[in-house]
Each structure stands twice: as structure tokens, then as C-alpha cells.
């Protein structure tokens, strides 16, 4: 398998197109240059649309919740590339050109949403299982994967990961469970026990039924030590995820994923907290 395609950067002016504002029947809205009317609360996300999908203008499908939850593409690609290196780590003679390696491993995206992460996993890994409980959002993920040319490498599963976990097996589980909407940014420290539906600990315990190698994508105001303590005794590495100089999120890597050397290609600031396997 040859070198994976990197995200293409668009000129800065493409993200600053003119919009018009008015008060619609549902409150304040804005109208995009294409004539689409959207809630004004989504304007900053729409202006950064190419940060989420560089192929946005080719017909990317996304709903309101998708705008709030989709991972910026640069971060999604960094995560996918790092997961792919787990395959390299297991080889007798690991490739010296790790950034070009295609990971022959299976990844589960437990909350795929509109497909931002699943698309990148499919570009870097051999097998991807994308799960979501919302049928409309799952179809958006499939549609978006078709735009990127990777839909045939993803198995789309409609269901609740919490219920499906005991029946699943994979090399890596990637989780970005619901955080509770944009209101989470108002807390000084994000409460891992107050997540919607299940706590962070309960979600991770479910993921451990599938694989010991877990990647947890969480709000930027999480406590890194608390994240590490969710998986006692396992190596853990915390990654700060930045785009354009702004901290967007935190990713926790557990077990073998914490020991993968991604090299110098990451777009994220890394290794702010690392716990070896012999810690209690």
C-alpha cells in the first residue's frame, strides 16, 4: 500500500465568505452565499467548515449536532495515522517510514456521527466499523465517506455501542461519546461523571470488552490525571489537540496505543502526561 493522501489546505479566504443575517421565524439566522439558512449559533462552525472537511463544497452532509461534534480534519488524520502505526509496532522489523505505512488493523469508531473520524480511519487502516445510534447521522457518514472515496472500506452499523460492545472485537476502539453540547466549555473542569447517558468510566469499561487498546477523544477542559485513572494499571498518554494555535480537545491513548511512536508528523502538542504500566 502506497503513501496515504494528506489533507489538502485551502486558501484562507475560502473560510471567510460573506454571509447575511436576519431574524427568521425561529429566531436569529444567517444565510450562506449558497442561499442556505442556518441558526446564527452555527455561523462560526460554518466559517470554519474547511477545517472539518476540506471537501465540504463537494456536498458534505452535516446537521446541527454534527457541527458541534465533528472532529477537525487535521486532528482526525493525526489520530488515524497514529492508530495505523500500531500495526507497524507489531512487525518484526518496523518500517522506518512510519508515516507511509498502512495499518492492517481493525478500528471501531463507537460514535461515528457524520463520519469525520471514520473517513480518516478508512484512509489509514484496513478495517473500520462505524457505529451510531442515529440513522440519519449514520447515512450522512456513509454519504460523506463516498465523497472521500472510502465508503467501501467502512462497515456502517446502526446501534448503541453500549449494547453492542459485548458482541464486538477489534484491535482499537476510538470513542468520542456525547459531551453534553457546547455548554461543557463553561465548566472550569469537565466532570467525567456527568456525561450524558453514561459516565466516562462506564463508557471505557464497555470499550474494554472489545479491546485493551482504547483512544478516548474528550473535551479540552478534562483533567488529564482523571482520564489516565479511568484505566488502572494501563500505560496512558495524553495528547493536547490544537488547530491554528487553539486547544480543541484532549485525546487519551491507553495500553499499546500509548506506546506508539508517531514521529514528528503530528499536528498536536503531545506528552503532557504519561503513566507507565507499573503505576497503580
C-alpha positions in Angstrom: 0.0 0.0 0.0 1.4 3.4 -1.0 1.7 6.6 0.9 -1.6 7.9 2.3 -3.0 11.1 1.0 -2.6 14.1 3.3 -5.3 16.7 3.9 -5.2 19.5 1.4 -5.1 23.0 2.7 -7.4 25.6 1.1 -6.6 29.3 0.9 -7.5 31.3 4.0 -10.1 33.5 2.2 -12.3 30.5 1.4 -13.4 30.4 5.1 -14.4 34.0 5.2 -17.2 34.2 2.7 -19.8 36.9 3.2 -23.0 36.0 5.0 -26.2 37.9 5.5 -28.1 37.9 8.8 -31.8 38.3 9.5 -34.5 37.3 12.0 -36.3 34.2 10.8 -39.4 32.6 12.2 -37.2 30.5 14.5 -35.1 33.4 15.7 -31.8 34.8 14.5 -30.4 33.1 11.4 -27.8 33.7 8.8 -27.8 32.9 5.1 -24.7 31.4 3.4 -23.6 32.6 -0.1 -25.2 29.4 -1.4 -28.6 30.5 0.0 -28.8 28.1 2.9 -30.4 29.5 6.1 -28.8 28.4 9.3 -29.0 29.2 13.0 -26.6 32.1 13.9 -25.1 29.9 16.6 -23.6 27.7 13.9 -22.0 30.6 12.0 -18.5 30.2 13.5 -18.6 26.5 12.7 -19.7 27.1 9.1 -17.0 29.7 8.6 -14.5 27.0 9.7 -16.1 24.3 7.5 -12.9 23.5 5.6 -11.2 22.8 8.9 -13.7 19.9 9.4 -14.0 18.7 5.8 -11.7 20.1 3.1 -14.0 18.6 0.5 -17.0 20.4 2.0 -18.1 22.0 -1.2 -18.5 18.7 -2.9 -21.7 18.0 -1.0 -20.8 17.2 2.6 -23.9 16.4 4.7 -24.0 17.6 8.2 -26.7 18.5 10.7 -26.7 20.8 13.8 -25.4 18.2 16.2 -22.8 17.2 13.6 -21.4 20.8 13.5 -20.9 20.7 17.3 -19.4 17.2 17.4 -17.3 16.6 14.3 -13.5 16.4 14.8 -11.4 18.9 12.9 -9.9 17.1 10.0 -6.2 17.7 10.9 -6.8 16.1 14.4 -8.8 13.2 12.9 -5.9 12.5 10.5 -3.3 12.7 13.2 -5.3 10.2 15.3 -5.8 7.8 12.4 -2.2 7.9 11.4 -1.1 7.1 15.0 -3.6 4.2 15.2 -2.2 2.8 11.9 1.3 2.7 13.4 0.0 0.1 15.9 0.4 -2.4 13.0 3.9 -1.3 12.4 4.8 -1.7 16.1 3.8 -5.3 15.9 6.1 -6.1 12.9 9.4 -7.9 13.4 11.2 -5.1 11.6 9.1 -2.0 11.9 9.2 0.3 8.9 11.5 3.3 9.1 9.0 5.3 7.1 6.1 5.1 9.5 4.2 8.0 8.1 3.7 6.0 4.8 2.6 2.7 6.5 -1.0 1.4 6.0 -2.2 -0.2 9.2 -3.6 -3.7 8.7 -5.8 -3.5 11.8 -9.5 -3.1 12.6 -10.7 0.1 14.3 -14.2 0.7 15.8 -15.5 4.3 15.8 -18.0 3.9 18.6 -19.8 7.2 18.0 -19.2 8.0 14.3 -21.6 10.9 13.9 -21.3 12.4 10.4 -18.1 10.4 9.7 -15.2 12.8 10.2 -13.0 10.3 12.1 -14.3 7.2 10.3 -13.3 8.6 7.0 -9.7 9.2 8.2 -9.5 5.8 9.8 -10.5 4.2 6.4 -7.7 6.2 4.7 -5.1 4.8 7.1 -6.5 1.4 8.4 -7.6 -1.8 6.7 -10.9 -2.3 8.5 -13.3 0.3 10.0 -16.6 -0.3 11.8 -18.5 2.9 12.2 -21.4 2.8 14.8 -24.0 5.4 15.5 -27.4 5.3 17.2 -29.0 7.9 14.9 -30.0 6.5 11.5 -29.9 10.0 9.8 -26.5 10.8 11.0 -25.2 7.3 10.0 -26.5 7.9 6.5 -24.7 11.3 6.5 -21.5 9.5 7.5 -21.9 7.0 4.6 -22.6 9.8 2.2 -19.5 11.8 3.3 -17.4 8.7 3.1 -18.5 8.3 -0.5 -17.3 11.8 -1.3 -13.9 10.9 0.1 -13.9 7.6 -1.8 -13.6 5.3 1.3 -17.2 4.1 1.9 -16.4 0.6 0.6 -13.8 0.3 3.4 -16.3 1.1 6.3 -18.9 -1.1 7.8 -21.7 1.2 9.0 -23.7 -0.2 12.0 -26.8 1.3 13.4 -27.0 0.8 17.1 -26.0 1.7 20.6 -22.3 0.9 21.3 -23.0 0.4 24.9 -25.3 -2.5 24.0 -23.2 -3.8 21.1 -19.8 -3.9 22.9 -20.1 -7.4 24.4 -20.5 -8.7 20.8 -17.6 -6.8 19.2 -13.9 -7.4 18.7 -11.3 -5.1 17.2 -7.7 -4.0 17.5 -8.6 -0.5 18.7 -11.7 1.3 19.9 -12.0 5.0 19.3 -14.5 6.8 21.5 -15.9 10.3 21.4 -19.2 9.9 23.4 -21.7 12.8 23.8 -20.2 15.6 25.9 -23.5 17.3 26.6 -23.4 20.1 24.0 -21.3 23.2 23.7 -22.2 24.1 27.3 -19.3 21.9 28.5 -16.9 24.8 27.7 -18.4 26.8 30.6 -17.0 24.5 33.3 -13.5 25.0 34.7 -13.0 21.2 34.7 -15.2 18.8 32.7 -16.9 16.4 35.1 -16.3 12.8 33.8 -19.2 11.5 35.9 -21.8 13.9 34.5 -21.6 12.9 30.8 -25.0 12.2 29.1 -26.3 8.6 29.2 -23.2 7.0 30.9 -20.1 8.2 32.8 -16.7 8.3 31.2 -15.8 5.3 33.3 -18.8 3.3 32.2 -18.0 4.0 28.5 -14.4 3.0 28.9 -15.4 -0.2 30.8 -17.6 -1.1 27.8 -14.8 -0.4 25.3 -12.5 -2.8 27.3 -14.9 -5.6 26.4 -13.9 -5.0 22.8 -10.1 -4.3 23.0 -7.5 -3.3 25.5 -6.3 -0.6 23.1 -8.6 2.5 23.5 -8.4 6.0 22.2 -10.6 8.5 24.1 -11.4 11.9 22.5 -12.6 14.2 25.2 -13.2 17.9 26.0 -10.2 20.2 26.3 -11.1 21.1 29.9 -10.8 17.5 31.2 -8.3 16.7 34.0 -5.6 14.5 32.3 -4.8 12.6 35.6 -8.5 11.7 35.9 -8.5 10.5 32.3 -5.5 8.3 33.0 -7.0 6.9 36.1 -10.0 5.5 34.2 -7.9 2.5 33.2 -5.9 1.5 36.3 -2.5 -0.2 35.6 -2.5 0.6 31.9 0.1 2.8 30.1 -1.6 6.1 29.3 -0.5 9.0 27.2 -2.4 12.3 26.9 -2.3 14.4 23.8 -3.4 18.1 23.6 -5.0 18.7 20.2 -4.5 22.1 18.7 -5.7 23.6 15.4 -4.4 27.0 14.3 -3.0 27.6 17.7 -6.2 26.9 19.7 -6.7 24.0 22.0 -9.6 22.0 20.7 -9.7 18.7 22.7 -7.7 16.1 24.6 -7.0 12.6 23.4 -6.1 9.8 25.8 -4.3 6.7 24.5 -4.3 3.5 26.6 -2.2 0.4 26.6 -0.3 -0.3 23.3 -1.7 2.9 21.8 0.2 4.8 24.5 3.5 3.3 23.4 3.2 4.1 19.7 5.8 6.5 18.4 4.2 8.7 15.8 7.3 10.6 14.9 7.4 14.3 14.2 4.4 14.5 11.8 1.7 15.2 14.4 -0.3 18.5 14.3 -0.9 18.2 18.0 1.1 19.1 21.1 1.9 15.8 22.9 3.1 14.0 26.0 1.9 16.4 28.7 1.1 13.4 31.0 2.3 9.8 30.7 1.8 7.0 33.1 3.9 3.8 32.7 2.2 0.4 33.1 3.6 -0.3 36.5 1.7 2.6 38.1 -1.1 1.7 40.5 
